[in-house]
Amino acid sequence: MATRHDTAAPPAKGGAAPGRPPGTTKTEGPMDKDERRRARQSRRWQRDVRWSPYAFVSPFFLLFLAFGLFPLIYTGWASLHQVELTAPTEMNWVGLRNYTRIFDDDFFWNAAQNTLTIGLISTVPQLLMALGIAHILNYKLRASTFYRVVMLAPYATSIAAASLVFVLLFGRDYGMINWGLGLIGIDAVDWQGDKWPSQIAVSTIIIWRWTGYNALIYLAAMQAIPQDLYESAALDGANRWQQFLHVTLPSLRPTILFTVVVSTIGASQVFGEPLLFDANKGASGGAEHQFQTLGLYLYEQGWVNQHLGRASAIAWTMFAILIVIGIVNYVISRRLRASS
């Protein structure tokens, strides 16, 4: 008897269902649409994660390029040219002559010396007073928040308002300072006309304005010191003064270095206080330039004498001074870290 062998046709590709006729399109189901939507959202999320941080920080870099980097490059280029304020687009190449001229100018060295002395007179007492005030505020006091706000109030005060008040206080004929000196038998001092009194008066404005700010910085650093150190020192018999010398000061060395550097940089750029303290409200720093700083000297050359090229050279010289201060800070901080 013959056996019949029937063979079934192979299934179509993609399953046993018969294939679609040519020319027909596949109908997209709800699952396919969800997958495509999730894929688009995933790609959008990846682009957002990748580029959003750059978009967030881009305003800072745009402002820095417009108001920071471009003026820096432009003043460096202008310092190598003879440029006048009346014709800023007309530049004549002079090389390093602007630098050699300011270094040969006696008024530049006078301004540099005044900047140094005002910086020393204002920075040293300011930081010492700030350290003492912070040490007092570090203890539990009633209304401590009020005292901290009071310490920060001079920093928030306008330079113009503060300087005008101090001009009245240091007036020669009707000032309150000379009135107080007269009560103890001291003759009136010409605070604006004499060299050292005028520099002391300008330094007083700076001290009044920045002492509270530095005190709050020291206070924040003191509150970060572990209390275990003070308790151990107290168990060893150390009083509060000894605790301050052997616990507080060593712990504050990085903060003290920071405030010294910041105050030094600020002292090298003093401008508003001596400008407004001058009775004639000019950039000469007194009739005999007795309290003219580098900032006033730069302003005088650029906006009074209208020598933009020379003013740009002064600005770059001050920038070089700040770089030297930064290098000194880096070397000292490295040695402090190595010693600790």
Rosetta blueprint (number, residue, H / E / L):
1 M L
2 A L
3 T L
4 R L
5 H L
6 D L
7 T L
8 A L
9 A L
10 P L
11 P L
12 A L
13 K L
14 G L
15 G L
16 A L
17 A L
18 P L
19 G L
20 R L
21 P L
22 P L
23 G L
24 T L
25 T L
26 K L
27 T L
28 E L
29 G L
30 P H
31 M H
32 D H
33 K H
34 D H
35 E H
36 R H
37 R H
38 R H
39 A H
40 R H
41 Q H
42 S H
43 R H
44 R H
45 W H
46 Q H
47 R H
48 D H
49 V H
50 R H
51 W H
52 S H
53 P H
54 Y H
55 A H
56 F H
57 V H
58 S H
59 P H
60 F H
61 F H
62 L H
63 L H
64 F H
65 L H
66 A H
67 F H
68 G H
69 L H
70 F H
71 P H
72 L H
73 I H
74 Y H
75 T H
76 G H
77 W H
78 A H
79 S L
80 L L
81 H E
82 Q E
83 V E
84 E E
85 L L
86 T L
87 A E
88 P E
89 T E
90 E E
91 M E
92 N E
93 W E
94 V L
95 G L
96 L L
97 R H
98 N H
99 Y H
100 T H
101 R H
102 I H
103 F H
104 D L
105 D L
106 D H
107 F H
108 F H
109 W H
110 N H
111 A H
112 A H
113 Q H
114 N H
115 T H
116 L H
117 T H
118 I H
119 G H
120 L H
121 I H
122 S H
123 T H
124 V H
125 P H
126 Q H
127 L H
128 L H
129 M H
130 A H
131 L H
132 G H
133 I H
134 A H
135 H H
136 I H
137 L H
138 N L
139 Y L
140 K L
141 L L
142 R L
143 A L
144 S H
145 T H
146 F H
147 Y H
148 R H
149 V H
150 V H
151 M H
152 L H
153 A H
154 P H
155 Y H
156 A H
157 T L
158 S L
159 I H
160 A H
161 A H
162 A H
163 S H
164 L H
165 V H
166 F H
167 V H
168 L H
169 L H
170 F L
171 G L
172 R L
173 D L
174 Y L
175 G L
176 M H
177 I H
178 N H
179 W H
180 G H
181 L H
182 G H
183 L H
184 I L
185 G L
186 I L
187 D L
188 A L
189 V L
190 D L
191 W L
192 Q L
193 G L
194 D L
195 K H
196 W H
197 P H
198 S H
199 Q H
200 I H
201 A H
202 V H
203 S H
204 T H
205 I H
206 I H
207 I H
208 W H
209 R H
210 W H
211 T H
212 G H
213 Y H
214 N H
215 A H
216 L H
217 I H
218 Y H
219 L H
220 A H
221 A H
222 M H
223 Q H
224 A L
225 I L
226 P L
227 Q H
228 D H
229 L H
230 Y H
231 E H
232 S H
233 A H
234 A H
235 L H
236 D L
237 G L
238 A L
239 N L
240 R H
241 W H
242 Q H
243 Q H
244 F H
245 L H
246 H H
247 V H
248 T H
249 L H
250 P H
251 S H
252 L L
253 R H
254 P H
255 T H
256 I H
257 L H
258 F H
259 T H
260 V H
261 V H
262 V H
263 S H
264 T H
265 I H
266 G H
267 A H
268 S H
269 Q L
270 V L
271 F L
272 G H
273 E H
274 P H
275 L H
276 L H
277 F H
278 D L
279 A L
280 N L
281 K L
282 G L
283 A L
284 S L
285 G L
286 G L
287 A L
288 E L
289 H L
290 Q L
291 F L
292 Q L
293 T L
294 L H
295 G H
296 L H
297 Y H
298 L H
299 Y H
300 E H
301 Q H
302 G H
303 W H
304 V H
305 N L
306 Q L
307 H E
308 L H
309 G H
310 R H
311 A H
312 S H
313 A H
314 I H
315 A H
316 W H
317 T H
318 M H
319 F H
320 A H
321 I H
322 L H
323 I H
324 V H
325 I H
326 G H
327 I H
328 V H
329 N H
330 Y H
331 V H
332 I H
333 S H
334 R H
335 R H
336 L H
337 R H
338 A H
339 S H
340 S L
